[in-house]
Structures are given as C-alpha cells and as structure tokens.
C-alpha cells in the first residue's frame, strides 16, 4: 500500500507541478535550484532540472513568469518572478481545483457519513490563499 500511495502522490504532483511552482513564486522570487529544493522539502518528491527548467521556460514563454539574471553572487543565477498574468492563472487554477474538490466531495458525501456523522471530505485540505475552500 505504501508504494501505491507514493505513486498516487507522484502522479498528483506531476499534474499540479505548474500550480506548485506558481504558488512558490507568488510567495518569493526564486531561482531554479530553490524551486527544486522547496518542492523536495515541502512534498518529499524530487523533480530534477530536466523536469523543472523546461516547465519554467514554458511558463515564461506564456507570460506567467519572468526571469532576470542575478549577477550579485559568485555564481550567476536566473531568478524567476510571477507576473500579473501568472497571478491570474494561479487564482483561476486554485478556484478550479477547489471546484473539482467540492464536486468530488459531493459525489462521495454518502460514503463519508459513518454512523450519522459526516467524516472529513477528500479535499478538505485544499484552500486558496484567502483561506476559502
């Protein structure tokens, strides 16, 4: 069961990786290695440079993030920052994910009632920045 749970978590993370990256960049501008490290630290999943950098390039081409070289350190780093379009996409994506979770919870509501008590819905942990879910 542990292997299957890890597989499901990896699959969900791959599908939501752009949302996760936008969420990190919404909090602070970051360079690629910081993003890779933050994902590993927060989710326990490693996505390497061959996954992250093409995704960052794609998000930048679409105008959701922008990059700038930071030459102030010994090693120059490309720092990524969320644009207004990226914030709009992040908000839309969060709202869509919350909508999907509500639908999943509504479908399973009868299964979540045990002895007349409503149990925790599947997606109760999904919250937007404003705390609404």
C-alpha positions in Angstrom: 0.0 0.0 0.0 2.9 2.4 0.8 4.2 2.0 -2.7 0.8 2.7 -4.3 0.3 5.8 -2.1 3.7 7.2 -3.2 2.8 6.5 -6.8 -0.5 8.4 -6.4 1.3 11.3 -4.7 3.9 11.5 -7.5 1.1 11.4 -10.2 -0.8 14.2 -8.5 2.3 16.3 -8.1 3.2 15.9 -11.7 -0.2 17.1 -12.7 -0.1 20.1 -10.3 3.6 21.0 -10.7 2.9 24.2 -12.6 0.5 25.3 -9.8 3.0 24.4 -7.1 5.7 26.5 -8.9 3.4 29.4 -9.4 2.5 29.3 -5.7 6.2 29.3 -4.6 6.9 32.2 -6.9 3.9 34.0 -5.6 5.5 34.0 -2.2 9.0 34.9 -3.3 11.1 35.2 -6.5 13.3 32.1 -6.7 16.0 30.5 -8.8 15.5 27.0 -10.3 17.5 25.2 -7.6 15.5 26.9 -4.9 12.3 25.7 -6.5 13.6 22.1 -6.8 14.7 22.2 -3.1 11.4 23.7 -2.0 9.4 21.0 -3.7 11.5 18.3 -2.2 11.3 19.9 1.3 7.6 20.5 1.2 6.4 17.4 -0.7 9.2 14.9 -0.3 9.3 14.4 -4.0 12.4 15.1 -6.2 11.9 16.7 -9.6 15.2 17.3 -11.3 16.4 20.1 -13.5 15.3 18.2 -16.6 11.7 18.5 -15.4 11.8 21.9 -13.7 13.7 24.0 -16.2 11.6 23.2 -19.3 8.5 23.9 -17.2 9.9 27.3 -16.1 10.8 28.1 -19.8 7.2 27.2 -20.8 5.7 29.3 -18.1 7.9 32.2 -19.1 7.1 31.8 -22.8 3.4 32.0 -21.9 4.0 35.2 -19.9 3.1 33.7 -16.4 6.6 34.3 -15.0 9.6 36.4 -16.0 13.3 35.8 -15.3 16.2 38.1 -14.6 19.8 37.2 -14.1 21.2 37.8 -10.6 24.9 38.6 -11.0 25.5 39.7 -7.5 26.8 36.4 -6.3 29.9 34.4 -7.3 27.6 32.2 -9.4 25.1 34.0 -11.7 21.6 32.7 -11.3 18.4 33.2 -13.2 15.7 34.3 -10.8 12.0 33.7 -11.7 9.2 36.0 -10.6 5.4 35.8 -11.0 3.8 38.2 -13.4 0.3 39.6 -13.1 -0.9 37.1 -15.7 0.7 34.4 -13.6 -1.2 35.6 -10.5 -4.4 35.5 -12.5 -3.7 32.0 -13.7 -2.8 30.9 -10.1 -6.1 32.3 -8.9 -8.1 30.6 -11.7 -6.3 27.3 -11.1 -6.9 27.4 -7.3 -10.6 28.2 -7.9 -10.8 25.3 -10.4 -9.1 22.9 -8.1 -11.4 23.9 -5.3 -14.4 23.4 -7.6 -13.2 19.9 -8.5 -12.7 19.0 -4.9 -16.2 20.2 -3.9 -17.6 18.0 -6.7 -15.6 15.0 -5.6 -16.7 15.6 -2.0 -20.3 15.9 -3.1 -20.2 12.7 -5.0 -18.7 10.8 -2.1 -20.8 12.5 0.7 -22.9 9.4 1.3 -19.8 7.3 1.7 -18.3 9.9 4.1 -21.2 9.5 6.6 -20.4 6.9 9.2 -23.0 6.3 12.0 -24.7 9.6 11.1 -21.5 11.7 11.4 -20.1 13.5 8.4 -16.4 12.4 8.1 -13.7 14.6 6.7 -14.2 15.1 2.9 -11.4 14.1 0.5 -10.5 17.6 -0.5 -10.9 19.4 2.8 -7.3 20.4 2.9 -7.4 22.4 -0.4 -7.5 26.1 0.4 -6.9 29.2 -1.5 -4.7 32.0 -0.3 -7.7 33.7 1.1 -8.5 30.6 3.2 -11.7 29.8 1.4 -12.1 26.3 0.3 
